[in-house]
């Protein structure tokens, strides 16, 4: 993954590539979050989840 860190006004980390389309998270006071976007794959999302969860 390619990672980029923004330090101002608060630290935020952005990442692209690898097994995801994009990823970011922030630890600014009172505003913690993590977001991600996966790549599209063919198939039924519910069935894929069932298979992944056993």
N, C-alpha and C positions, 0 to 999 in steps of 0.2 A: 504494500500500500504506500501511496505517497501521502505524507502527513505535513500539514501546515499548522503552525501555532500563531494565534493572534493574542497579543498581550494587553492591548488597551481598547476599550476601557476596562475589560476584564479578560481573563484567560479563556480562550475558546480553541478547541482542537478540531480541525477538519481533516478528513481522510478520503481518498478516492482510490479506485483500483482494487485489486485483489478479489475476494469472493463477494464483495458488495459494490453497489453503484456509488454510494457515498455514506459517510458517517460523520457525525459531529457531536461534541458534548461540551458543556460549560459548567463551571463550578462557581459562578458569580454569587455573592451573598444573597440568599433568599430566592435564587432562580436557578436551581440545578436542573439540568435536562440532558437527555441523550436521544438522538434521532438517527435513523438509518433508513436506507433505501436499498432493496435487493434487486438483483437482475431478474428480468422476466424469464420464466421457463414454461414450456407447454405442459398442460395437465390441469387436473382439478385440485384446487388448493386444499379443499377439505380432505380429499383422499390422500394427498401428499402428507398433510399433518397427521392423519391417522397412522400412516405407515411409519413416519418419523417417531411417533409416540408409542409404537408397538401395539 
